């Protein structure tokens, strides 16, 4: 390529109009003019608009994200690459990330969710890892609405359809409902992969003259300006945005995984990046920018599946299953042979330069010529005004009478939208493909996936309690991290690191930025206290429809390791075991599900999170599990203690006889309060565990004994609740909902 004429600028008035349509503020457009020294071409304006979008630049969140702890001796790669990487022993690394596809999943639920799975898979195998597990964190609106049922059905089918076909098991996740998500569901997808710790690939391009190679599917017009769409609120015209949603092909993704991993086994790759949000634009700009290079692209060489595509369309297309890589010189034929073998397109579309600029040519004309450094260094960075969420007063449990009784409350809770069985959902996912899944969905607090050829296994979970975050963002942020840590601990695994997906409303509203900042403060405190650093993540803002924001939802994806998969335990009760509650109970009903579902109230402070107690209690529980004698373990979270026991009983089909609550706590507050830092353990020797807890300074109390298979939960005073009746309530909600009953 040789230097030639400058790009054809747009008419000044048209450029200003398009800049506004593309989401650039007048001030941001002024920066574009200053950087270029002229009016941009259409392609240049498109490049700036997507690279400076909220989705790609994190311009409203970056100043707060810097407060999160990201380092630990086991962290190999923290935030800034396609995914985070941690060492897990034996020269291996876990590579993982969570990312949102919220807006696309509202517009087109099936393809929005499917391409969310495809995109997060690419983030992981781009780093050189073979994906071994998918998880998700889903939030939907009021289940009474037909729209909610339609979105739920499409999202679940999309996740299952893509993950099942590509051959990566979906092993865990969470699903919640709340009217705040009526117009803006959340679809957060997480992938975990395994790589050699000394063979991690990055997106840092180096080497003047090195070839820029396009591989995978051909480029079409789907998904154009998807990043911009994901950086704006919805209005009544949301249906008109369907063309911004990409179309996925999991069978091509499977071929792409195998071809990339085969080439990665050689030393031909210098850098690699998937074409995710903003497609060819983001991948080329980020690769060259990270390496301090320039890059020249010839779009005539880009494989296309549609005729007459413009440079603007090719640069902004978000067609799926595509990768961009930098090869060592002379390795093109070797790489091409691999991709042709897997029946994938392969094309050399440019080269690296030392100019520090991105130059884009199409049909003999220069369509864009932009200095790369200002695309990042002069990208907008805002410290937006914040308004703190007023802290609600604690709720005195004695001030909330029990309107229905313990038995009826338990039946209603286990059959409620947030606590009912998710079997209807996870039965649509292949959770065992690959043959390494040790604990399937519903069997343990965290999924357990063995590392092939090793005894070691990963423990994986996703967690968040948005109603806590709405009431007190800082405490809610703490609790989201602490619950992920607790769920991993409850299996016997050691929690190592998290990825996050920060889902919030319009950051231009001070109260929304106040929620974001508060959640970050709480998360950071919990990560430090629990040695649980953040290694990757995603921010999704503008989750509003017609001015109504979602609940603040900082979803946490946690990863831990257990040395021997055979020692990981589940939550199913075992006949004859004693039940011991670890952790202090005060009967906290503020923001509890009991308060909402039974008393019809949503008020009070959420349960406080004592991080020192979390660490002490969790370390004690994990040590007891690994020492043997603990047959089952379940953390106490949504719904409180009796719901946790009921879930254990249903999982094992084993009843239990329970002991009276201590004096001074109302019975309904004891059984349904959501005090944090607690676990229920089913143990062979309760006295020994209680003695060990006393020696460690850990609160613990015997609360009952498991009975025989089947049977009932027998409450103090002889009242009982049959497991058959509980199971009917627990299993019935989602099937009835989806059948329209």
N, C-alpha and C positions, 0 to 999 in steps of 0.2 A: 504494500500500500504506500502511496506517496501523498505528500501534502497537496491539497487542492483548495477549492473555494470554500468559503464559510457557509454554514447552513442558511437556508432561506428563512428569514424571520417571518413570523406572523404579523399581520397588520396590528398596530399598537392597541387599538380598541378591542379587537377580537382576542388578543392575547390576555388583556385584563379580564375580559368576560370569561374566557376559558379557565384562567387561573382561579377565579372564584368558584366556578363549577367543579373544578378538580380539588377543591378544599383548601387552597392557599389563601391566607389572609392578605389584605393589601400590603401589610408590612413585610410579610414573607415574600410576596411577589416583588416588592422593592429590593429585597436582598438578591433575588434571582437576577434582576436587571444589573445590580452592582457587580455581581460575580462575573457575569458574561460581558458586561460593558455594552450591551445591545439588547434588543427585543429577542426572546427565544423563538426557535422553531417549534412546531407542534411536538415533535419528538422530544426536544429538550424540555419543554414545559411538562410533558408527561413524566419524564425522568425525575425532575425536581419534585413534582407533586406526589409521586409515590414514595420516593426516598425520604421526603419530609412529612409524610403522613404519620399520624399517631401510631399506626400499626407497625411501621418500619423504623421510625426514629425514636420512639418513646419520649417525645419531647416534653410531655407533661409529667412523666413518672421517673425519668432517669435520676433526677436529683434525690428522690426518696429511695430508690433502689440501692443507691450507694451505701445506705445505712445497714444493709443486710450482711451478716458475716458469710464469707465465701471460701474461707481457707481452713484446712485441717491437714495433718500429715498424710491422710489417705486421699486427698483431693488431687487429681492429676490435671484436670481442666475445669475451671470454674466458668461463670457466665462470660459470654462474648463469642462463643463458637456455636455450632449448630446444636450441640447437646453438651451436658456436663459429663465428666468422667471421674470415677473413683476407683482406687485399687481395692480388690477384694481377695487378694492372696493367690498363691500359685502362679504369679506372673500374669494374672488376668485382671480385667477391668470391667466394671459395669458402666454402660453408657446410657443416659436416659434424659428425657425431657417431657414436659407437658405443654400443650399448646391448644389454643381455642379455635373453634370454627362456629362461633355463636351466630353471627349475622347470616352467613350462608345457610345455616341449619333452620333458621326461621323462614327464609325465603323458599328454600327447596330442601326439606328435611332429609330425604334419602341421600341425595348427592352431597349436601352440605356436610353431613356426618361422615359419609364414606370418604370424601376427599380430606376431611380432617384426619382420619386414620391414615390415609396414604401419605399425607404431608408429614406427620410425626414419625412414621416409619422411615421416611427418607432422611429426616434430620439425624436419626440414629445410625443408619447404615452408611451415611455419608462419612461418619467418623471412623469407619472401618469395623463396625460391630455387626454381628448377626443378630437381628431382632429375635428375642425369645419370649416376649410377653407384651400384651397390650392391656391397658386399664382405661377407665374413663370416669369422669365426674359430670353428672347430668342434672340439670335443674329445669323443671317444667312448671307451667302455670297451674291455675285452678283445675283439678281433674274433672270438674263438672262440665267444663267447656268442651264442645266438640273440637275446637281448634287445638286444645291441649292433646286430645286423643290422637288427632291427625299427626301432630308434630312428634309425639311420643312414638307412634307406630313407625313413622318414616325414619326417625333417628335410630331407633333400635335396629330396624332392618338394614339401614345403611352401615352401621358399625359392624353388624354380623356379616352382611354381605361382603364387605371389603376384607375384614380380618379373616373370615373363614376361607375365602378364596385365596388369599395371599399366603395362608398357611402359618400364621402367627396366632397363638392362643390368646383369647381375651379372658383374663384370669381374675379380674376384680374391678371394683368401682363403687360408685354410690349414686343414688337417684333420690331426689327430693322434689317436692311440689310446694308452690306458694303463689298466690295471685300476683305477687310482684314480678313474676316471670311470664305473665300472660302474653305480653307482646315481645318478649325477648328471652327465649330459652337459652340455656348455657350448655354447650357441648365442648367439654375439655377432654382431649385425648392424650394419653400417655403411652410411650413405648420405652421398653428397656431392652438393651442388647448386651452381648458379651463380646469382648475383643481382647487381643493380646495387649498388655499394658505398654509394650514397647512398639506397638504398631497402630498408633492413633493418628488419624488423618485430620488435617485442618484446612481452612479456606484461605490460608495466607499464600498468595501467588508470588512467585519469584522467578527470575531468569529472563533477561531481555531476549526477545525473539522466540521464547517458548510458545508452542502452539496452544491455542484455546480451542477446546473440543466440546462439541455438543453431542450428547447421547440420550437415547430413550425414545419417547414418543415424538410424533411430529407436532408442530405448533399450529394451533387453531385460534379462533376468535373467542373461545370461552374464557371467562374469568377476567376480561379486560377491566382494569380499575377495581379489581377485587379488594386491594389493600386500601384504596380510598373509601370504598363502600364500608369496609370494616372499621373505619375511623370516623363514622358519622352516625348520628341518631337516625332511627327509623321514623317515618311519618306515614300518612295514610297511603302513600304510593309504593309501599314496600314490595308489593307484587310485581311492580314494573322493573325491579332490579334483578329479576331472574337471570338475565344474560351475564351478570357478574359472578354467578356461581359456576365453578368448574365441574367438569364431568370426569369421573374416575374410572380406571380400568385396572382392577387388582391383578389380573393375569399378566398384564404388562409389567406391573410393579414387581411381581415375583421374578420375572425374567431380569428386570433391572437390578434387583438385589443380587442375584446370582452372578450376573455379568460384572457388576462393580466389585464384589468380593473376590472374584477370580482375578481381575486386573490388580486389585489391591495386594494380592499375594505376590506380585512382581514388585519391582522398584521403579515403575514407569510414571507413577503419579507424583506430581509436585504439590498440587492443591486440588480440592474438590468441594463443590457446593451444590446443593439441590436448588432447583428453580421453584421456590415456594412463592410467598407473597411478592408481588411485583416481578415475578418470573425472571426473564433474561436480564432485566435492569438490575434488580437487587443482587443477583448472583455475580454478574460481571463487575459491578461497582464495588461490592463488598470484597471480592477476592483481590482485585487490583489494589483497592484502598488499603486493606490490611497489610499488603506487602510493600506499600509505598511505590507501586508501579504505575504505568499507564497501560491502556488496553485499546486495541483497535479491533472492530468487529465488521465483518462483511455479511450483511444480512441476506445477500443473494444465496449464500451457502446454507442458510438455516433450513432444515427440513420442514416443509409446510404441508398441511393437509387440506388447506383451502386456497383457492386461487385469488390473486390480486391483493394479498395482504400488504398493508403499508408498513413502513418502518415503525411508526407509532404503535400499530397493532401488534407487531412481533415483539417489540420491547416490553410491552405491558401485558401481553397475554399471560394468563396463569394456567395454561394447559398443564395437565398433570403428567407424572411419571417421566420427568425430564431432569437431566443433570448437566452441569458445566464443570469441566475439569481442565487443569493445566498439566500437560505432559512434558516429560523430558524430551529434548530434541532427538528426532530419529526413532521415536517409539510409536509413531502413529500407526504404522502397519500392524504391529503386534497388538495394539489396543483395538484397532478396527476388526481384526480377525476374531477377537473374543466377542465383541458386540454383535458382529454379523452372525456368529455361531448361535447366539441367543436371539436372533431375529429382531434386533433392535437397530434403529437408525444411528449412524455415526457420521459426524461431519466436522472437519476443521473449519472453524468460522472466524478465526482471527489469530492475533499474536499479542504477546506482552511487549510493551515499550518502556522507555525510560522517561517519557514525557510528563508523567503524572496526570494525563488527561484520558478521558474516554472519547474516542472518535468512532462514530457509527456511519457506515456507508450503505447505500442501497441504490441499486440501478445506476451506479456511476456517480451518484451525488452524495455529498456529505450531509447527513440528516441531523447530526449532533456533534458538537465539539465542546466538551465541558471539562474544566479542571476538577479532578476527583476530590482533592483534599477539602475544598469548601463544601462539597456535598455532605460531608460529615462535620468538619470543624466549624462551619458556619450554619449548620442546621439549627433550627430554632430549639432553644432549651428554656423551658419556662419553670419558674417557681411560682406556681399559681397561688392565689390567696386561699387560705384554709379557714374553715369555721369548725371548731371542735363540736362534736356531738355531745349534747348535755348528758351527763351521767345520771341515769335513773336511780332512785333510792332503792336499797335492798327491800325485798318483799318478806314480811314476817309470815312464815308458814302457818302460824296460829291464826292469822287473819283471813285465811282462805279455807272455808269449810269444804268438806268432802261431800259433793252432791249425789254421788251414785254408789259409793262403797268400793272396796278394794277389788273384788272379783269382777264387777262390771267394768271398772276403769281399766283393768288389765285386758279384758276382752276387746274393749274399744281401741285401746292403744295398739295392740299387736295387729289389729286389722285396719289401722289408720294409714293414710297415704305415705307418711314418712317412715313407718315401722313395719308395714306389711312385707311379706315375702317378695323378693325380686325374682323368683323362679321363672315367671313368665318372660322376664327379660333375659336372664342368663342362659336359659334353655335355647335361646336363639343364637348364642355364641358358642363356637367350638373352643372349649377351655382346655382341651387335652391334646390338641394336635401338636406333634413334636415329641410327645411321650415323656415330657419332663415335669409336668404339673403334679405336684405332691398334694397340695391342698387346693381344691376347687372353690369357686364362689360359694359362700355360705357355710363353708366347713371350718373356717378359722377367721380370726380378726384381720389377718393379712394373708394374701395368697402366697403360697410357697412353690417356687419353681427351681428344680434341681439344675445345676450346671452340668451339661452332658459330659460324661466321662469322669465326673468328680463326685465326692460325697457332699461337698459344699452346696448350699442352696441360697437363693435370694428370697427375702420376704418383702412383699410389695403391697402398698395401700394408697388410697386417695381419701382425703378427709377435709371437711370444713363444716361449720355450723353457722350459716349466714344469719340466723335470727340473733345469735349472740353478737355478731359483728355489727349488726344494725343498732343494737341497744348500747353497746360499748365497744367500739372498734379495737381498742388496744387489748382489752381482755379477750375479745373474739379472735384477734390475730394470735395471741398466745395459745388459746385453746386449740386452734386449728393445727398448729405445729405439735402441741403436746399430745393431741389425740392420735396423730400419725405415728409419733414416737411410741405411744402406749400400745397401739395396735400391733406394731412390729414386735415390741417387747413381749406381748401376750402370747406369741408363738414360740418364744425362746431365742429369737434372733436379736442381734445387736444392731440398733438403728445407726446408719452412717451418714446419710445426706438426704436432702430434699430438692425437688423441683417445685416451682409454684406457678399458678395461673391466676393472675390478679384480675378479677372481673368486677368492674365498677361502672357507674353511670357517667354523666357528662363532667369531665374534669374542669370545665369552665365555671362550674357552680362550686362556690367555696365549701358548701356542706359535703359535696362528694369528695373533693380533695382532702377535706378533714377526715372523712372515713378512710381514704387511702393512706394518709399519713399515720393515722392511729393504728391501722392494721399492720403497717410496716414496723412501727415501734414495738408492737406486741410480738410480732413474728421474730424480729431481731433479738429481743430479750429471750424468747424461748429457744431460739437456735443456739445462742451463746450458752445458756444454762444447761442445755441438753447435748452439747457437742454435736450438733445436727445442722451443718452448714448448708447454704443454698448454692447449688452448682449450676443451675439453669432455670429457665422460666419464660414466662410470656405475660404480657399485659394486654388486656382487652378493655378499652374504655368506650364511652358513648353507648353503653348498653341501656338505651332508653327508647321508648316508643311514645311519640306524642307527649314528650316531657315527663313521662313516668319512668323512674329509674328502677333497676333491679335492686335486691338486697345486696349490700357489699359482700362479695364472695371470693375471698382469697383461698382458692382451692390448693391443697398441699398434696403432692405426690411423694411418698416416702419410700426409701430403699434401705434394706438392712441385709445382713448376712448371718447365716447359721452354719457352723462348721460341718455338721452332719445332718442332712435332711431328715434322717430317721428320728432325730430327737425333737423335731418341730411338733408342737401339739396343736390341736384344734379346740373347738368350743363345746363339743358334744359331751353331755354328761355320761358318766360311767356308773353302772349300778353299784351301790354300796359305798361310794366315796363320801367323805365329809366335805361340806361346803364352807369355805372360809372367805370372808370379805377382808381384803387388804385396802387400807386407806380410811380416812376419817369421814364420817357421815354426819351432816348437820341438818339435812332435809331442805336443801336449797330448791325452792320452787320457782324463783324468778326466771322468766323466759323458757320455762320447761315445756315439754310437749304435753305433760299432764295438765298444766295450766291452760294451754291453748285448746287441746282437744276435749278436755273434761269440764274445766271451769269456764271455757269460752273467753279467756282473757289473754292478752299478750302484753305483759308489763313487767316492771321490776328490772333489777340489775341481773345480768347473767351470772352464773356461778364463777367466783373468783378462781384464778389459777395460781396456786402456790408452786412455783417452779422448783424450789428446793425439795418440797414434798414429792413432786412428780419424779424428780431424779432419784430420790431415796427409795420411794416405793417401787418404781420400775426396776431399778437395779436389783432390789431384793427379789422381786418376782422372777426376773430373768435367771438369777442365780439359783433359785429354788427349782425352776423348770429344768435347768441343765444338770442339776444335782440328782434329778430323778424323783419320783414319788408324786409329781403333779400330773394328773391324768387329763385335765382340761383347764382352760383358762379363757376368760372373756372380760374385756374391759367394760366398765360401767359408763354408759354415755347417754344417748337419747333415750328418754323414757325411764331412766333410773334403774335401781337395783332389781326390782321385781321383773321388769322387762328383760334385763340381762339374764336372770335365772330362767325365765320362760324360754328365751331363745336357746339357751343351753339345753333345756329339757326337750324342746322340739327337735333340736339337731340330733340328739341321741335317742329320742323316743323313750326317755326315762323320766319318771316323775321324781318328786322330792318333797320332803316334809320340812317346813321352815319354822324357825324359832321366833319368839316375840321380839319386836323392836325394843330398843332401850327406852327407859323412862325419859320423859322430857321432850321427845320428838313426836309430833302427831303421826299416826300410823301412815296416812297417805303421803306425808312428806318424807318419811323414812323410806317407803317402798318406791316412790316415784320421783323424789328429788334428784337433781342432776349434779351433785357434788363431784368435783373432778379428782383425778389422781387415784381412782379406785379400780380394783380388779376382783372378780370372783374366781376362786381356785377350787377345783375338785381334787381332793388329795386323799391319799391312802392313810396318812397319819396326821390328823388335825392337831393333836397335842404337840407333836414335834414342830410343825410349822408355826404354831402360836408361840412356842418357846423361842424359835429362831427369830421371829418377828420382834418379840420383846427385847431380845439381845441386840437387835439392830436398830431399835428405836422406831419401829414401823408400826403404826396402828393396825390391828388385826382382830377379828372376832369370828367365832364360829356362828354360822347362821342357819345351818340345817344339814340334812343328809339326803343323798340321792337314794331313790328306792329301786324298784324292779322295772323292767321294761314295760312301757305303756303306763297306765295309771293316771296320776293327777298331781298337781301341785297342791299340797295340803298346807293351808295357812294356819297360823296360831288360832287356837280355839276350835280346831277341827273342821273349819270350812274348807272346801276343796274346789278346784277348777280342773275339769278333765282336760287332758292333753288333746283328746279328739276335738273337743269344742274350741280350744285355743287354735288348733291347727286349721280348723275350718275357717275361723275368722282371719287367721294369718295368711293363709294361702288364697283366700277368695277374692281379695280386693282387685288386684290387677286384671285377672281374667274377666271378672264381671265388668270392670271399667271398659276394657277393650271390646267386649261384646255389646256394649251400650246398655247394660242393665243397671 
